Amino acid sequence: MTATIGISEHARQTPDKAALLEGDRVVTYAGYDTRTTRLAHALEVRGIGAGDRVAIMLPNCIEFLEVWGAASKLAAPVVLVNWHLKRDELTYILGDSGAKLLVAHADLLEFAEPAARETGCGLLVVGRGDAYEAAVAGGVAEPALELVALQSPIFYTSGTTGRPKGVVHGPIDPARASLATEAQVLLWGWTTDDVYIVTGPLYHAGPGGWAMAALAVGATTVVLPAFAAREWFRLVDRHRVTCTFAVPAHFIRMLEVPEAERAAFDLSSLRLVVHAGAPCPVPVKYRIIEALAPCEISELYGMSEGGATKITMVEWLARPGSVGTPWPGTEVRILDEFGDEVPTGTPGLIYVRPAGGMRFHYHDDDDKTSGAWRDDAFTVGDVGYVDAEGHLFLTDRAADMVIRGGVNVYPREIEDVLYTHPAVVDCAVFGIPDERLGEQLMAVVEVRTAVTPDELTAFLRERLADFKVPTRVELVAELPRQPNGKVLKRVLREQHWDTGTI
């Protein structure tokens, strides 16, 4: 039977059911529907209408999903902003996206206020002075606004040029949004009885997209403000959580809790944990399968641009390291540099043809958009091969990209900031192994005048989000180079790969 898709419909059918839980706070489906309508009308008063962009810069909280719902009722796309970003990074995203309103937490006003002022963007504050609650209370409840599925958001993903680029899907009307959400519901077997816990940040495609699916199908979502393994276990036990979306770094932290301590929590309600975002070390995958048994541990391969493959636990155990077969209606092609398909088992560039002819574009970057697409399929630069049974294996990643705790970090952005320091001649930023995060950032810097690694780290920390600041900075007299002067980053990686913590 096809699941009912429609948040407003669930508000009518099960008005008193918990839609969102956060600590002791409970928002029912009727409450969510009413509050998002009131907030939507309040946003209209602030000039927000169809097509206008609303940026959300909040840590995981109920308000995050309320703003997303309110904007969706107005057909206003949301721009999901990493709340760790600093002023310059936020200013760029607000200006590039053309966001008309920024909803930010009070603790982030040091960066949010000047960025909004500089870009002429409106600002609504959550968490201090009751501005947000006043907006909700002041918004009218009539006319009622229908909410079928939350609108596809705009994600900003770093590019090799060093500046983030907005990934824009659509345009997606409510009917198409409903179909897209229904496809995800069917893919993962969602039901109204599910209880989903937000394990990762809502501004990421996986955790946010799953919250979207949970609301659309009438399930309950437990909002975890920040991941901590013991608290995660406690909430799974307390709320009888059935499913979540995670990255391998979460598994590693769960496994750091002693087995005897984990055994004190009843995790038997878990039916499905899906992970993505970074390659999961095979030993970690084996251990988390054992630790969470009999829960199904599935994996998907995808990106902000679109999803591609999935693999069940049984399939993975038969072929460790695979990321699975394509989603229904999706096709994976392995092509060479000329666009020709390569033989089975031969590595090549991974192209994904999305289901239903769905397309995305990079905001205001026609060159990057055209470079990503070849006919009806796109690539993000990942390399892999398909075996005889059609299972995809990844052998490399987008050039130079570092995946730190499931977060994509492009070294060029960090290098561009280092270049602005007067002591820096040249530099190379790359990933080294890290036991907890998968990879950690390292910078090797050629300098012209006296400077210390700590000084360069402080310089970066003032200008970049903390997760982009290298853990290690090494100073050298001269970087290894090709005859044409290009830095040999490959040589540096090889020199330092064994200096990581794995």
C-alpha positions as CSV (number, residue, x, y, z in Angstrom):
1,M,0.0,0.0,0.0
2,T,1.3,3.5,-0.9
3,A,2.1,5.5,2.2
4,T,0.2,8.8,2.7
5,I,2.4,11.7,1.8
6,G,1.4,15.1,3.2
7,I,2.2,16.9,6.4
8,S,-1.0,18.9,6.5
9,E,-2.9,15.6,5.8
10,H,-1.3,14.0,8.8
11,A,-2.3,17.0,10.8
12,R,-5.9,16.3,10.0
13,Q,-5.7,12.5,10.4
14,T,-3.5,12.3,13.5
15,P,-3.5,15.9,15.0
16,D,-2.2,14.9,18.4
17,K,0.6,12.6,17.2
18,A,4.2,13.9,18.0
19,A,5.8,15.2,14.9
20,L,8.9,16.6,16.6
21,L,10.6,15.9,19.9
22,E,13.5,17.9,21.3
23,G,14.4,17.4,25.0
24,D,11.1,18.0,26.8
25,R,9.5,19.9,23.9
26,V,6.8,18.2,21.8
27,V,5.3,19.6,18.7
28,T,2.3,17.6,17.4
29,Y,1.4,17.4,13.7
30,A,-1.5,19.8,14.3
31,G,0.9,22.1,16.1
32,Y,3.5,21.9,13.4
33,D,0.9,22.6,10.7
34,T,-0.5,25.6,12.5
35,R,2.9,27.1,13.5
36,T,4.2,26.8,10.0
37,T,1.1,28.5,8.6
38,R,1.5,31.3,11.1
39,L,5.2,31.6,10.4
40,A,4.6,31.5,6.6
41,H,2.1,34.5,6.9
42,A,4.7,36.3,9.1
43,L,7.3,35.8,6.4
44,E,4.9,37.1,3.8
45,V,4.7,40.3,5.8
46,R,8.5,40.5,5.6
47,G,8.2,40.3,1.8
48,I,8.8,36.6,1.3
49,G,6.9,35.0,-1.6
50,A,7.2,32.2,-4.2
51,G,10.8,31.8,-5.4
52,D,12.3,34.0,-2.7
53,R,15.1,32.3,-0.8
54,V,15.2,31.9,2.9
55,A,18.6,31.0,4.4
56,I,18.6,28.9,7.6
57,M,21.6,29.1,9.9
58,L,20.6,27.1,12.9
59,P,22.0,24.2,14.9
60,N,19.7,21.2,15.0
61,C,16.5,22.3,16.6
62,I,12.7,22.3,16.1
63,E,12.8,25.8,14.7
64,F,15.0,24.6,11.8
65,L,12.3,22.3,10.5
66,E,9.5,24.9,11.2
67,V,11.2,27.5,9.1
68,W,11.7,24.9,6.3
69,G,8.1,24.0,6.5
70,A,6.9,27.6,6.5
71,A,9.0,28.6,3.5
72,S,7.8,25.5,1.7
73,K,4.2,26.6,2.2
74,L,5.1,29.8,0.3
75,A,7.1,27.9,-2.4
76,A,10.2,29.7,-1.2
77,P,13.3,27.6,-1.4
78,V,15.5,27.4,1.7
79,V,19.2,27.8,1.6
80,L,20.7,25.4,4.2
81,V,23.8,27.1,5.8
82,N,26.4,25.3,7.8
83,W,26.2,27.2,11.1
84,H,29.9,26.8,11.7
85,L,30.7,29.3,9.0
86,K,32.3,32.7,9.8
87,R,31.3,36.2,8.6
88,D,33.1,36.2,5.2
89,E,31.8,32.8,4.3
90,L,28.3,33.6,5.3
91,T,28.4,36.9,3.5
92,Y,29.4,35.2,0.3
93,I,26.6,32.6,0.5
94,L,23.9,35.2,1.3
95,G,25.1,37.4,-1.6
96,D,25.6,34.6,-4.1
97,S,22.2,32.9,-3.3
98,G,20.3,36.2,-3.3
99,A,18.7,35.2,0.0
100,K,16.0,37.6,1.0
101,L,15.9,36.5,4.7
102,L,18.3,34.9,7.1
103,V,17.0,32.9,10.1
104,A,19.9,32.6,12.5
105,H,20.5,31.6,16.1
106,A,21.2,34.3,18.6
107,D,24.6,32.7,19.4
108,L,25.6,33.3,15.8
109,L,24.8,37.0,15.6
110,E,28.5,38.0,15.7
111,F,28.7,36.7,12.1
112,A,25.0,36.8,11.1
113,E,24.3,40.5,11.7
114,P,27.2,42.0,9.7
115,A,26.7,39.4,6.9
116,A,22.9,40.2,6.6
117,R,23.6,44.0,6.8
118,E,26.3,43.8,4.1
119,T,24.1,41.8,1.7
120,G,20.8,43.7,2.4
121,C,19.3,40.4,3.7
122,G,16.6,40.5,6.4
123,L,17.3,38.8,9.7
124,L,15.0,36.8,12.0
125,V,16.7,35.7,15.3
126,V,15.9,32.4,17.1
127,G,16.8,32.0,20.8
128,R,17.0,35.4,22.2
129,G,14.4,38.2,22.8
130,D,11.5,36.0,21.6
131,A,11.7,37.5,18.1
132,Y,11.1,34.2,16.5
133,E,8.2,33.3,18.8
134,A,6.7,36.7,18.4
135,A,6.8,36.2,14.6
136,V,5.0,32.9,15.0
137,A,2.4,34.3,17.4
138,G,1.9,37.4,15.3
139,G,1.3,35.4,12.1
140,V,-2.3,34.7,11.2
141,A,-3.6,31.2,11.1
142,E,-6.0,31.9,8.2
143,P,-6.0,31.3,5.4
144,A,-4.6,27.8,6.1
145,L,-1.7,26.8,3.8
146,E,-1.3,23.2,2.7
147,L,2.1,21.4,3.1
148,V,2.5,18.2,1.1
149,A,6.3,17.8,1.3
150,L,9.1,20.1,2.3
151,Q,10.6,21.9,-0.7
152,S,13.9,20.7,-2.1
153,P,16.5,23.0,-0.5
154,I,19.6,24.7,-2.0
155,F,22.8,23.2,-0.7
156,Y,26.2,25.0,-0.9
157,T,29.0,22.7,-1.7
158,S,32.6,23.8,-2.0
159,G,34.1,23.7,-5.5
160,T,37.7,23.3,-6.8
161,T,37.8,27.0,-7.4
162,G,37.6,27.5,-3.6
163,R,34.3,29.2,-3.5
164,P,31.1,27.3,-2.5
165,K,28.5,26.8,-5.2
166,G,24.8,26.4,-4.7
167,V,23.3,23.2,-5.9
168,V,19.8,24.0,-7.1
169,H,17.3,21.3,-7.9
170,G,14.1,21.9,-9.7
171,P,12.1,23.9,-10.0
172,I,10.0,21.4,-8.1
173,D,6.2,22.0,-7.7
174,P,4.4,20.5,-4.7
175,A,3.2,17.5,-6.8
176,R,6.7,16.7,-8.0
177,A,8.1,17.2,-4.5
178,S,5.5,14.7,-3.2
179,L,6.6,12.2,-5.8
180,A,10.2,12.6,-5.0
181,T,9.6,12.2,-1.3
182,E,7.3,9.2,-1.9
183,A,10.2,7.6,-3.9
184,Q,12.5,7.9,-0.8
185,V,9.7,6.6,1.5
186,L,9.4,3.5,-0.7
187,L,13.2,3.1,-1.1
188,W,13.7,2.8,2.6
189,G,10.4,1.3,3.7
190,W,9.2,4.3,5.8
191,T,6.0,3.9,7.7
192,T,3.9,6.1,10.0
193,D,5.1,4.0,12.9
194,D,8.8,4.9,12.4
195,V,10.7,7.1,14.9
196,Y,13.6,8.9,13.3
197,I,16.5,10.4,15.2
198,V,18.5,13.3,13.7
199,T,22.1,12.0,14.2
200,G,23.9,14.5,11.9
201,P,23.4,18.2,11.1
202,L,20.1,19.1,9.5
203,Y,21.9,21.4,7.0
204,H,23.3,18.2,5.3
205,A,21.3,16.5,2.6
206,G,21.1,13.1,4.4
207,P,19.9,14.0,7.9
208,G,17.8,16.9,6.6
209,G,16.3,14.9,3.8
210,W,15.4,12.1,6.2
211,A,13.7,14.5,8.5
212,M,11.7,15.6,5.4
213,A,10.7,12.0,4.7
214,A,9.7,11.4,8.3
215,L,7.4,14.4,8.4
216,A,5.9,13.6,5.0
217,V,5.0,10.0,6.0
218,G,3.6,10.9,9.4
219,A,6.5,9.5,11.5
220,T,8.0,11.0,14.6
221,T,11.4,12.8,14.5
222,V,13.6,13.1,17.6
223,V,15.9,16.1,17.2
224,L,19.3,15.6,18.7
225,P,21.0,19.1,19.0
226,A,24.5,17.7,18.8
227,F,25.8,14.2,18.5
228,A,27.1,12.5,21.6
229,A,27.2,8.7,21.6
230,R,25.8,8.1,25.1
231,E,23.0,10.6,24.6
232,W,22.2,9.0,21.2
233,F,21.9,5.6,22.9
234,R,19.7,7.1,25.7
235,L,17.3,8.7,23.2
236,V,17.1,5.6,21.0
237,D,16.2,3.7,24.2
238,R,13.7,6.3,25.5
239,H,11.8,7.0,22.3
240,R,12.1,3.5,20.7
241,V,13.8,5.0,17.7
242,T,13.6,2.8,14.6
243,C,15.8,4.5,12.0
244,T,18.6,7.1,11.4
245,F,21.1,8.5,8.9
246,A,24.7,8.5,10.0
247,V,28.3,8.8,8.8
248,P,31.2,6.5,9.7
249,A,32.5,9.0,12.3
250,H,29.3,8.4,14.3
251,F,30.0,4.7,14.2
252,I,33.5,5.2,15.5
253,R,32.2,7.3,18.4
254,M,29.5,4.8,19.2
255,L,32.1,2.0,19.3
256,E,34.3,4.0,21.7
257,V,31.6,3.5,24.4
258,P,32.6,0.3,26.2
259,E,30.4,-2.7,25.3
260,A,29.2,-3.2,28.8
261,E,28.0,0.4,28.9
262,R,26.3,0.1,25.5
263,A,24.5,-3.0,26.8
264,A,22.7,-1.0,29.4
265,F,20.6,0.7,26.7
266,D,17.8,-1.1,24.9
267,L,18.5,-0.6,21.2
268,S,16.3,-3.4,20.0
269,S,13.8,-0.9,18.4
270,L,16.3,0.0,15.7
271,R,15.4,-1.5,12.3
272,L,17.5,0.6,9.9
273,V,20.6,2.7,10.0
274,V,21.8,4.1,6.7
275,H,25.3,5.6,6.4
276,A,27.0,7.7,3.7
277,G,29.2,10.8,3.5
278,A,32.5,9.1,3.6
279,P,34.0,5.6,3.0
280,C,33.5,3.4,6.0
281,P,36.6,1.5,7.1
282,V,35.8,-2.2,6.6
283,P,36.8,-3.1,10.2
284,V,34.5,-0.4,11.5
285,K,31.6,-1.6,9.4
286,Y,32.0,-5.2,10.7
287,R,32.0,-3.9,14.3
288,I,29.0,-1.6,14.0
289,I,27.0,-4.5,12.4
290,E,27.8,-6.6,15.4
291,A,27.2,-3.8,17.9
292,L,23.7,-2.9,16.6
293,A,22.5,-6.4,15.6
294,P,20.0,-7.3,14.4
295,C,19.5,-3.8,12.9
296,E,19.9,-3.5,9.2
297,I,23.0,-1.4,8.4
298,S,22.7,-0.1,4.8
299,E,24.9,2.3,2.8
300,L,24.2,4.7,0.1
301,Y,26.4,6.6,-2.3
302,G,25.2,10.0,-3.2
303,M,26.0,13.7,-3.0
304,S,24.2,17.0,-2.7
305,E,23.7,16.8,-6.5
306,G,21.8,13.6,-6.3
307,G,21.6,10.0,-5.0
308,A,23.1,7.1,-6.9
309,T,23.3,3.7,-5.2
310,K,22.4,1.6,-2.1
311,I,23.6,-1.6,-0.6
312,T,22.1,-3.8,2.1
313,M,24.1,-5.4,4.9
314,V,23.8,-8.9,3.4
315,E,25.0,-7.6,0.0
316,W,27.9,-5.7,1.6
317,L,29.0,-8.7,3.6
318,A,29.2,-10.7,0.3
319,R,31.3,-7.9,-1.3
320,P,32.9,-5.7,1.4
321,G,33.8,-2.2,0.1
322,S,31.0,-1.9,-2.5
323,V,28.5,0.9,-2.4
324,G,25.9,-1.1,-4.1
325,T,23.6,-0.9,-7.1
326,P,21.6,2.0,-8.5
327,W,18.4,3.3,-7.0
328,P,15.2,2.5,-8.9
329,G,15.1,4.5,-12.1
330,T,18.7,5.7,-11.7
331,E,21.6,4.6,-13.9
332,V,25.3,4.6,-13.2
333,R,27.7,4.9,-16.1
334,I,31.5,4.5,-15.9
335,L,33.1,6.6,-18.7
336,D,36.6,7.4,-19.8
337,E,38.0,10.8,-20.5
338,F,36.4,10.8,-24.0
339,G,32.9,9.9,-22.7
340,D,33.0,6.3,-23.8
341,E,31.9,3.5,-21.5
342,V,34.7,1.4,-20.1
343,P,34.7,-2.4,-19.8
344,T,33.3,-4.1,-16.6
345,G,35.8,-3.9,-13.8
346,T,37.7,-1.0,-15.3
347,P,37.9,2.2,-13.3
348,G,36.6,5.4,-14.9
349,L,34.7,8.6,-14.1
350,I,31.4,7.9,-12.4
351,Y,28.3,9.4,-14.1
352,V,24.8,9.3,-12.6
353,R,21.6,9.5,-14.6
354,P,18.9,10.6,-12.1
355,A,15.5,9.0,-12.1
356,G,12.7,10.8,-13.9
357,G,14.9,13.2,-15.8
358,M,15.6,15.3,-12.7
359,R,18.3,17.9,-13.2
360,F,20.2,20.3,-11.0
361,H,22.4,23.3,-11.8
362,Y,25.1,25.2,-10.0
363,H,23.8,28.6,-9.1
364,D,25.2,31.3,-11.4
365,D,27.9,29.0,-12.8
366,D,27.0,27.8,-16.3
367,D,30.5,26.5,-16.9
368,K,30.5,24.3,-13.9
369,T,27.0,23.1,-14.6
370,S,27.8,22.2,-18.2
371,G,31.1,20.5,-17.1
372,A,29.2,18.3,-14.6
373,W,26.6,17.0,-17.2
374,R,27.2,14.8,-20.2
375,D,23.9,14.4,-21.9
376,D,21.4,13.2,-19.2
377,A,24.0,12.2,-16.6
378,F,26.3,14.1,-14.2
379,T,29.6,13.6,-12.4
380,V,31.2,15.1,-9.4
381,G,34.6,13.8,-10.3
382,D,34.5,10.5,-8.4
383,V,36.3,7.5,-9.9
384,G,35.2,3.8,-9.6
385,Y,34.2,0.6,-11.4
386,V,31.2,-1.7,-11.7
387,D,31.6,-5.4,-11.2
388,A,29.9,-8.1,-13.3
389,E,26.8,-8.1,-11.0
390,G,26.4,-4.3,-11.4
391,H,27.8,-3.3,-7.9
392,L,29.7,0.0,-7.8
393,F,33.1,0.3,-6.1
394,L,34.8,3.6,-5.4
395,T,38.5,3.8,-6.1
396,D,39.1,7.5,-5.8
397,R,37.3,10.7,-5.0
398,A,36.9,14.2,-6.6
399,A,40.3,15.7,-7.1
400,D,41.9,16.7,-3.8
401,M,38.7,16.6,-1.8
402,V,39.0,15.6,1.9
403,I,36.1,14.0,3.7
404,R,36.4,14.9,7.3
405,G,33.8,13.3,9.5
406,G,31.4,13.0,6.6
407,V,31.9,16.7,5.6
408,N,33.4,17.5,2.2
409,V,36.3,19.9,2.4
410,Y,38.0,21.3,-0.6
411,P,41.6,22.3,0.1
412,R,41.7,25.0,-2.5
413,E,39.5,27.2,-0.3
414,I,41.9,26.9,2.6
415,E,44.9,27.4,0.3
416,D,43.4,30.6,-1.0
417,V,43.2,32.0,2.5
418,L,46.8,31.0,3.3
419,Y,48.0,32.8,0.2
420,T,46.7,36.0,1.7
421,H,49.2,35.8,4.7
422,P,52.2,38.0,4.0
423,A,54.7,35.2,5.0
424,V,53.3,32.5,2.7
425,V,55.0,31.8,-0.6
426,D,53.1,28.7,-1.5
427,C,51.2,25.9,0.2
428,A,49.4,22.6,-0.2
429,V,46.5,21.3,1.9
430,F,45.5,17.6,1.8
431,G,44.1,14.8,3.9
432,I,45.8,12.4,6.2
433,P,44.2,9.5,8.0
434,D,42.4,10.1,11.2
435,E,41.0,7.4,13.4
436,R,37.8,9.3,14.5
437,L,37.1,11.4,11.5
438,G,38.3,9.3,8.6
439,E,40.6,12.1,7.4
440,Q,42.1,15.2,8.9
441,L,43.5,18.2,7.2
442,M,47.3,19.0,6.9
443,A,48.9,22.0,5.4
444,V,52.5,22.2,4.2
445,V,53.5,25.8,3.8
446,E,56.5,27.4,2.0
447,V,57.3,30.7,3.7
448,R,59.3,33.8,2.9
449,T,59.5,35.4,6.4
450,A,59.5,34.1,10.0
451,V,56.1,32.7,11.1
452,T,55.0,29.8,13.3
453,P,52.5,27.1,12.6
454,D,50.4,28.4,15.5
455,E,50.3,31.8,14.0
456,L,49.1,30.4,10.6
457,T,46.5,28.3,12.4
458,A,45.2,31.4,14.2
459,F,45.1,33.3,10.9
460,L,43.0,30.6,9.4
461,R,40.7,30.2,12.4
462,E,39.7,33.9,12.1
463,R,38.7,33.4,8.5
464,L,37.3,29.9,8.2
465,A,34.9,27.6,9.9
466,D,36.7,25.4,12.5
467,F,36.2,22.2,10.5
468,K,38.2,23.7,7.6
469,V,41.3,24.6,9.7
470,P,44.1,22.1,9.3
471,T,45.0,20.1,12.4
472,R,48.7,20.1,11.4
473,V,50.7,22.9,9.8
474,E,54.2,22.1,8.7
475,L,56.7,24.8,7.4
476,V,59.2,24.0,4.6
477,A,61.9,25.9,2.8
478,E,60.6,24.6,-0.6
479,L,57.7,22.5,-1.8
480,P,58.2,19.7,-4.2
481,R,57.3,20.8,-7.7
482,Q,56.8,19.6,-11.3
483,P,59.1,21.1,-13.9
484,N,56.3,23.6,-14.8
485,G,56.3,24.8,-11.2
486,K,53.1,23.0,-10.0
487,V,53.2,21.6,-6.5
488,L,53.4,17.8,-6.3
489,K,50.6,17.3,-3.8
490,R,50.7,13.6,-4.5
491,V,54.3,13.4,-3.2
492,L,53.3,15.3,-0.1
493,R,50.4,12.9,0.6
494,E,52.7,9.9,0.2
495,Q,55.2,11.5,2.6
496,H,52.7,12.2,5.3
497,W,50.1,9.5,4.9
498,D,51.6,7.3,7.5
499,T,51.8,10.2,10.0
500,G,48.0,10.0,10.6
501,T,46.3,8.3,13.5
502,I,45.1,5.2,11.8
